[in-house]
Amino acid sequence: MNRKASARIHEVPKAADETMFLLMHAAGNVEKRLEDALDTVGLSLAKFGALTFLVRAGEPLSLSECAAKMTCVRSNITQLVDRLESDGLVRRVDHPSDRRGVMAAATPLGIERQAAGAKLVDEVKRQFAKTLAGIDRGELSRALAAIK
């Protein structure tokens, strides 16, 4: 096989290349909208996510459980809980069956802030849905699900 033929085998079609970058740009825009909205109530996406897990649980969760639910490493959760605790949104409690274990629970302020954040996230979702009006969502969902 000559060099030209070999190079063509590894070429990415231009449309696929453009689509990939458009997708990355769109994802960045959605993330920015969410971050900007949550910033108005003093939350980041990470803080909102952690608070949402804790609020939905309705009881303290171990940091390991938080890490598993948020699919991240425990050291990241520890740092995130540190920041949430310093903001007064989370409190640490002793694990009832493990003297060494620590659990996190949302404070009343954390519950209030998460609820405010959820309303803002819902508004961003509504705006996003309007943006996609007229687009075949089933087709879009299948295409996005195919990306692995």
HELIX and SHEET records of a PDB file:
HELIX    1   1 ARG A    3  ILE A    9  1                                   7    
HELIX    2   2 LYS A   14  ASP A   39  1                                  26    
HELIX    3   3 LEU A   45  ALA A   57  1                                  13    
HELIX    4   4 LEU A   63  LYS A   69  1                                   7    
HELIX    5   5 ARG A   74  SER A   86  1                                  13    
HELIX    6   6 PRO A  108  THR A  131  1                                  24    
HELIX    7   7 ARG A  137  ALA A  146  1                                  10    
SHEET    1   A 3 LEU A  61  SER A  62  0                                        
SHEET    2   A 3 VAL A 102  ALA A 106 -1                                        
SHEET    3   A 3 VAL A  90  ASP A  94 -1                                        
END                                                                             
